[in-house]
Amino acid sequence: MFVGDILGRRALYTPDDLAVVDAGKDPHRSFTYSEMNSRANRLANWLRDGAGIRKGDRVAILAHDGVEHLDTFFACGKLGAIHVPLNWRLHWREQLTLIDDTEPTVLIFSDEFKEAAQKLSDANDSLNLLLHIDGDGLPNSRYFEKTLIDSTLRPVTTEDVTEEDIACLIFTGGTSGLPKGAQISHRMIGWNTLNTIIHDLRHGDVTVNTFPLFHTGGLLVYTTPLLILGGTVVLMRRFEPSKLLDLLEQYSATVYAGVPTMYQMMMSAPNWDDIDLSSLRFCTSGGAPLPVTLVEAFREQKDIKFKQGFGMSEFGPGVFALASEDAIRKAGSIGRPNFFVDARVVDEDNQPVERNTVGELVLRGPSLSSGYFNKPDESANAVDEYGWFHTGDLALYDDEDYYFIVDRKKDVYISGGENIYPAEIEQVIYKHPDVEMCAVVGVPDEKWGEVGKAFVVNKANATLNDTNLLEFLQHHLAGYKVPQYIEFVDSLPISGAGKVLKRELFQ
């Protein structure tokens, strides 16, 4: 079997090559492909024999980035089980929604999320077994490393795993405000890897990953393709600009991917002037438009070239690429479609539009996800009868086939590379008894690209103020979703159809 058993195949070819460095550990822990494969086999044996995990069952993890994330991902691949990485930035009540939807049997957690793990376990009957990565854990949890040591070391294969089976779920938002688990198949991972190798990666490449591994950027942009190719992935626990720069130099990283906010913070780090980044072939930026001034500064100060890209949880995630030589000439473009990606811009009748005409961006190709977990209607609605995935983004393409995102058809804004869905925040605001109406929009921010601003209409005689409302929101939402600005208004602009005219809120 090779589908799903990535490490088994890699350990056959390059067993002694350096695969992973967990730089979040003190001291750093390094693992060859043979060692990573042994860890995955040990965990897979325990999941199967000790936890009863079978093909299609779910295994969840709530932790900052570390080797344990990859242990879980690759062990699930060997079993045909589904890896469910939870967003640690969410409030535990939000995480419970995901647990209730996916019903994992096992939850792996790190010490800083111990309280959330206990609440999730108490609130959901499907979580039968808990593994703690560090600290003392919970009374009913097992220590992750001891579980590996005590488990049987023998190869694990599940012969009936096919390329269409689901490897993991990557949660993405929606206009309804409810998270959806994009089903990432083994087929999608394979084709995305091929696209990534064609456009970006080489044998011997080294990257430092600073994206969270619950995010498509962390798990699927460079980490998994590079491990399939046989390179080295250095994992940071969390993004810290000074530490990142040290790691890029220490491990002679050849490629790095981030969002514009990260690059701005790197230039402000105290060790920026002294750090040697000459090993980098290029950096990749995505998640938001990359300012030309930033491209120029990296080139002038560190002789670093930038590539830019565009991707989605549901497709790719490598979809478009803008070559480094076009970073300034085609500033604002997301580039051209990757090799095995078809792209179109269509009108409201789903017909292709002419060049330089705004329409909806649609995509087709083998790196499309397999719909949304437990959401057949939304899965069906996302893809038309001809197999085109409708992104909800408004775009155009020019005379040289470079694509540009013009606006978002879906009501979403991007803050620090994270999609934030106003409908979800508005639903929480409406739970407050003093609120009559509200609307949330994204507004420009120098550091984060965009941040949230809430416009709120109080009920008659209500005395709700911004301090009270912020406390209320912080109780129900992850911190990064809480709007940075709140403005109380007498009324909201309403269309004839009864919808809030959000564009008028900017005037």
C-alpha positions in Angstrom: 0.0 0.0 0.0 1.2 3.5 -0.8 -1.9 5.6 -0.6 -1.9 7.2 2.8 1.4 5.7 3.9 3.6 8.7 3.0 6.2 8.1 5.6 6.4 4.4 4.9 7.3 5.1 1.3 9.7 8.0 2.2 11.5 5.8 4.8 12.0 3.2 2.1 13.8 5.7 -0.2 15.6 8.1 2.2 15.5 6.6 5.7 18.4 8.5 7.2 17.6 11.9 5.7 16.5 14.7 8.1 12.7 15.0 7.9 11.5 17.1 10.8 12.9 19.4 13.4 10.6 20.3 16.2 12.0 23.7 17.2 9.3 24.3 19.7 11.0 21.8 22.0 14.0 22.8 24.2 16.4 21.5 23.0 15.2 21.1 19.5 14.3 17.5 18.5 15.3 16.2 15.1 13.8 13.2 13.3 14.9 11.3 10.3 12.4 9.8 7.9 12.9 6.4 9.5 12.3 7.8 12.9 9.2 9.7 11.8 7.8 6.5 10.2 8.5 4.5 13.4 6.6 7.1 15.4 3.7 7.0 13.0 3.6 3.2 13.1 3.6 3.2 16.9 0.8 5.7 17.1 -1.2 3.9 14.4 -0.9 0.6 16.3 -2.1 2.2 19.5 -5.0 4.0 17.8 -6.1 0.7 16.1 -5.5 -1.7 19.0 -5.9 0.6 22.0 -8.5 3.0 20.8 -10.4 0.9 18.2 -9.8 3.4 15.4 -10.7 2.1 12.0 -10.9 3.5 8.5 -13.1 6.6 8.4 -12.9 7.2 12.2 -11.8 10.7 13.4 -8.9 11.6 15.6 -8.7 15.2 16.8 -5.8 17.3 18.0 -5.8 20.6 19.9 -2.2 21.8 20.2 0.3 24.3 19.0 2.6 23.1 16.2 4.9 20.3 17.0 5.9 16.8 15.8 2.8 15.3 17.5 0.6 17.0 14.8 2.5 15.2 12.1 2.6 11.9 14.1 -1.2 12.1 14.2 -1.6 13.1 10.5 0.6 10.3 9.2 -0.7 7.6 11.7 -4.2 8.4 10.5 -3.1 8.1 6.9 -1.8 4.6 7.6 -5.2 3.6 9.1 -7.4 5.4 6.6 -8.7 7.4 9.6 -9.4 11.1 9.4 -7.1 13.7 11.0 -9.1 16.5 12.7 -6.8 19.4 13.7 -8.8 21.9 15.8 -8.2 25.6 15.7 -6.7 26.5 19.1 -7.6 30.2 18.6 -11.3 29.3 18.9 -13.3 29.6 22.1 -13.9 26.1 23.5 -17.7 26.5 22.8 -16.8 27.0 19.1 -14.5 24.0 19.2 -17.4 22.0 20.7 -19.4 22.7 17.6 -16.7 21.0 15.5 -16.4 18.1 17.9 -20.2 17.6 17.9 -20.1 17.6 14.1 -17.2 15.3 13.5 -17.5 13.0 16.6 -13.8 12.0 17.1 -13.1 9.1 19.4 -9.6 10.4 20.5 -8.5 13.9 21.4 -4.8 14.8 21.6 -4.0 18.0 23.4 -1.2 20.1 24.8 -1.0 21.5 28.3 -2.1 25.1 27.5 -5.5 23.7 26.3 -6.0 21.3 29.1 -9.0 23.2 30.5 -10.6 23.3 27.0 -9.9 19.5 26.6 -11.7 18.8 29.9 -14.7 20.8 28.9 -14.9 19.3 25.5 -14.6 15.8 27.0 -17.3 16.5 29.5 -19.7 18.0 26.9 -19.3 15.3 24.2 -19.8 11.6 24.6 -17.8 10.5 21.5 -14.5 11.5 23.1 -13.6 8.3 24.8 -9.8 8.7 25.0 -7.5 11.6 25.7 -3.7 11.9 25.1 -1.7 14.8 26.6 1.4 16.0 24.9 3.1 17.7 27.8 2.5 18.7 31.4 0.5 16.6 33.9 -2.5 16.2 31.6 -5.9 15.3 33.0 -6.8 12.5 35.4 -8.3 10.5 32.5 -5.6 11.2 29.9 -2.5 9.3 28.8 0.9 10.7 28.1 1.5 10.9 24.3 5.2 9.9 24.3 4.8 7.0 26.7 2.0 5.8 24.5 4.4 5.7 21.6 7.1 4.0 23.6 4.7 1.3 25.0 3.1 0.7 21.6 4.1 -2.1 19.2 6.6 -1.1 16.5 5.4 -2.9 13.4 4.3 -1.6 10.0 0.7 -0.6 9.7 -1.1 -0.7 6.3 -4.7 -0.6 5.4 -5.0 -2.1 2.0 -8.4 -0.8 1.1 -7.5 2.9 1.5 -7.8 4.6 -1.9 -7.0 8.0 -3.3 -10.6 9.2 -2.7 -10.6 8.4 1.0 -10.4 11.4 3.3 -7.1 12.1 5.0 -8.0 15.2 7.1 -10.5 17.9 7.6 -9.5 21.6 7.3 -12.2 23.9 8.8 -13.2 26.9 6.9 -15.9 29.5 7.5 -19.0 30.3 5.5 -21.5 33.0 5.0 -23.7 31.3 7.5 -21.1 31.8 10.1 -20.8 28.1 10.9 -17.4 26.3 10.3 -17.3 23.7 7.6 -14.8 20.8 7.4 -13.3 20.7 3.9 -12.6 17.0 3.2 -9.0 16.7 2.0 -8.6 13.4 0.1 -5.4 11.5 -0.5 -5.9 12.4 -4.2 -6.1 16.1 -3.4 -2.8 15.9 -1.4 -1.1 14.1 -4.3 -2.1 16.5 -7.0 -1.3 19.5 -4.9 2.1 18.1 -4.2 2.7 17.7 -7.9 1.6 21.3 -8.5 3.9 22.5 -5.7 6.9 20.7 -7.0 6.4 22.0 -10.5 6.1 25.6 -9.4 8.1 25.8 -6.1 10.0 22.9 -4.5 13.2 21.1 -5.2 15.0 18.1 -3.7 17.0 19.2 -0.7 14.7 22.2 0.1 14.3 23.2 3.8 11.5 25.3 5.1 10.5 26.7 8.5 6.7 26.5 9.0 5.1 29.2 11.1 1.5 28.7 10.0 -0.7 26.7 12.5 -1.0 23.1 11.4 -4.8 23.3 11.8 -4.6 25.7 8.8 -4.3 24.6 5.2 -1.2 26.9 5.0 0.5 25.0 7.8 -0.3 21.4 6.8 -0.7 21.5 3.1 1.1 24.4 1.4 4.8 23.3 1.9 4.9 20.9 4.9 3.3 17.8 3.4 4.6 18.3 -0.2 8.1 18.8 1.1 7.9 15.7 3.2 6.7 13.7 0.2 9.6 15.1 -1.8 12.1 14.2 0.9 13.1 17.7 2.2 13.2 19.0 5.7 10.5 20.9 7.7 11.4 22.9 10.8 8.3 23.4 13.0 7.9 26.5 15.1 5.5 26.3 18.0 4.1 29.7 17.2 5.1 32.6 15.0 7.8 34.8 16.7 9.6 37.1 14.3 13.0 37.1 16.0 13.0 33.4 16.6 11.9 32.8 13.0 14.8 34.7 11.7 17.2 32.7 13.9 15.8 29.5 12.6 15.9 30.5 9.0 19.6 31.1 9.4 20.4 28.2 11.7 18.8 25.6 9.4 19.8 27.3 6.1 16.2 27.4 5.0 15.7 27.6 1.2 12.0 28.5 1.1 9.6 30.2 3.5 5.9 31.1 3.3 4.1 33.7 5.3 1.4 36.4 5.1 2.3 40.1 4.6 1.8 40.9 8.4 4.5 38.3 9.2 7.0 39.9 6.8 6.3 43.3 8.2 7.0 42.0 11.7 10.2 40.3 10.6 11.6 43.6 9.4 10.8 45.2 12.8 12.5 42.4 14.7 15.7 43.5 16.6 17.9 40.9 14.8 16.7 41.8 11.3 19.8 43.8 10.4 22.3 41.1 11.5 20.6 37.9 10.3 22.0 36.0 7.3 19.2 34.9 5.0 21.4 34.2 1.9 20.2 30.5 1.8 16.6 31.5 0.9 15.8 31.0 -2.8 12.6 32.9 -2.3 9.8 33.7 0.1 6.1 33.1 -0.7 3.3 35.5 0.4 -0.4 34.8 0.4 -3.6 35.6 2.3 -3.6 39.3 1.4 -2.1 41.6 -1.1 1.6 42.1 -0.7 2.7 45.8 -0.7 5.3 46.6 -3.3 7.3 48.5 -0.7 7.8 45.3 1.2 8.9 43.4 -1.9 11.4 46.2 -2.6 12.7 46.3 1.0 13.4 42.5 1.2 15.1 42.7 -2.2 17.3 45.7 -1.3 18.1 44.7 2.3 18.4 40.9 2.1 18.4 40.2 -1.7 15.3 38.0 -1.2 12.9 37.4 -4.1 9.2 37.1 -3.5 6.6 34.7 -5.0 3.0 35.3 -4.4 0.1 32.9 -4.4 -3.5 32.3 -3.9 -5.1 29.2 -2.4 -8.1 27.9 -0.6 -8.9 25.2 1.9 -11.4 23.6 -0.5 -9.1 23.7 -3.6 -5.3 23.2 -3.8 -4.4 24.9 -1.6 -1.9 25.8 -4.3 -4.1 27.4 -7.0 -2.3 30.5 -8.4 1.3 31.5 -8.4 2.9 34.9 -9.3 6.6 34.4 -10.2 9.2 36.5 -8.4 10.1 38.4 -11.6 6.5 39.6 -11.8 6.2 40.7 -8.2 6.4 44.4 -9.0 5.4 44.5 -12.7 2.1 42.7 -11.8 1.7 44.0 -8.3 -1.8 43.1 -7.0 -2.1 40.0 -9.2 -2.5 36.5 -7.8 -0.6 35.2 -10.9 -1.5 32.5 -13.3 -3.2 29.1 -12.5 -0.9 26.3 -11.3 -0.1 23.6 -13.8 -3.0 21.2 -13.1 -5.6 23.9 -12.3 -8.2 25.2 -14.7 -9.6 28.7 -13.9 -12.4 30.8 -15.4 -14.2 34.0 -14.7 -17.9 33.7 -15.2 -21.0 35.9 -15.2 -24.2 35.4 -13.2 -25.4 32.9 -15.9 -22.2 30.9 -15.4 -20.8 31.9 -18.8 -17.2 32.9 -19.3 -16.6 36.6 -19.5 -14.1 38.5 -21.7 -10.7 39.6 -20.5 -10.6 42.5 -18.0 -14.2 41.9 -17.1 -15.2 41.3 -13.5 -17.0 38.0 -12.7 -16.9 35.1 -10.3 -13.7 33.0 -10.2 -14.4 29.3 -10.7 -11.9 26.4 -10.6 -11.6 22.9 -11.8 -9.0 20.2 -11.4 -7.9 17.1 -9.5 -6.8 19.1 -6.4 -10.4 19.9 -5.5 -11.6 18.8 -2.1 -14.4 16.2 -1.6 -17.0 18.6 -0.3 -17.8 19.5 3.3 -18.0 16.9 6.0 -21.6 16.2 7.0 -22.9 19.0 4.7 -24.2 17.4 1.5 -26.3 20.4 0.4 -23.4 22.9 0.8 -21.1 20.4 -0.9 -23.4 20.1 -3.9 -24.0 23.8 -4.2 -20.2 24.6 -4.3 -19.7 22.7 -7.6 -21.7 23.1 -10.7 -22.9 20.4 -13.1 -19.7 20.8 -15.2 -17.4 20.3 -12.2 -16.4 23.9 -11.6 -15.9 25.0 -8.0 -17.4 28.4 -7.3 -15.1 30.3 -5.1 -17.4 33.3 -4.4 -14.5 35.6 -5.2 -14.9 38.4 -7.8 -12.0 38.4 -10.2 -10.7 39.4 -13.7 -7.9 38.3 -15.9 -5.8 40.5 -18.2 -4.3 40.2 -21.7 -1.4 38.1 -20.4 -3.6 35.7 -18.4 -2.7 37.1 -15.0 -5.6 37.0 -12.6 -6.7 39.7 -10.1 -9.0 39.3 -7.1 -11.3 42.4 -7.3 -13.7 41.9 -4.4 -15.3 39.2 -2.4 -18.7 37.9 -3.3 -19.0 36.3 0.0 -19.2 38.6 3.0 -15.8 38.0 4.4 -12.6 40.0 5.3 -9.1 38.8 5.9 -7.2 39.8 9.0 -3.6 38.6 9.4 -4.2 35.9 6.7 -7.3 34.5 8.5 -10.7 34.6 6.9 -13.2 36.2 9.2 -16.9 35.9 8.5 -19.1 38.8 9.7 -22.2 36.6 9.9 -20.7 34.5 12.7 -19.9 37.7 14.7 -23.2 39.2 14.0 -25.0 36.1 15.3 -23.2 36.5 18.6 -23.9 40.2 18.9 -27.6 39.6 18.3 -27.6 37.3 21.4 -27.1 40.4 23.6 -30.5 41.4 24.8 -29.8 45.1 24.3 -29.1 44.9 20.6 -31.7 45.9 18.0 -29.6 45.6 14.9 -25.9 45.2 13.9 -23.6 44.9 11.0 -19.9 43.9 11.0 -17.5 44.9 8.2 -13.7 44.7 7.6 -11.9 48.0 7.6 -8.2 48.7 6.5 -5.5 48.2 9.1 -1.8 48.9 8.7 -0.7 45.9 10.6 -3.3 43.2 10.0 -4.5 44.2 6.5 -8.1 44.4 7.8 -9.8 44.3 11.2 -13.4 44.1 12.2 -15.7 47.0 12.9 -19.2 46.5 14.3 -22.0 49.0 13.8 -24.6 48.5 16.5 -28.1 49.9 17.1 -29.3 49.6 20.7 -32.9 48.8 21.6 -35.0 51.7 23.0 -33.8 52.8 26.5 -30.9 50.3 26.4 -27.5 51.6 27.8 -25.2 49.1 26.2 -21.7 50.5 25.6 -18.6 49.3 23.8 -16.9 48.0 27.0 -19.9 45.9 27.9 -20.3 44.5 24.4 -16.6 43.7 24.1 -16.7 41.7 27.3 -19.7 39.9 25.9 -18.0 39.0 22.6 -14.8 37.9 24.3 -16.9 35.4 26.3 -18.2 33.8 23.1 -15.6 34.3 20.4 -11.9 33.8 19.7 -9.9 36.9 20.4 -9.0 37.5 16.7 -12.6 37.5 15.7 -13.7 40.2 18.2 -14.0 43.5 16.3 -11.4 46.1 17.2 -13.9 48.9 16.6 -17.5 49.3 17.8 -19.7 52.2 16.7 -23.1 52.8 18.1 -25.5 54.3 15.5 -29.2 55.3 15.5 -29.9 53.2 12.4 -28.4 51.1 9.6 -28.9 51.7 5.9 -31.4 49.2 4.6 -32.2 48.2 1.0 -35.6 47.8 -0.5 -35.2 44.1 0.0 -34.5 44.6 3.7 -30.8 43.9 3.6 -28.2 46.1 5.3 -26.3 48.1 2.7 -22.8 47.5 4.2 -21.1 49.6 1.5 -22.8 52.7 2.8 -21.3 52.1 6.2 -18.0 53.1 4.8 -19.2 56.5 3.7 
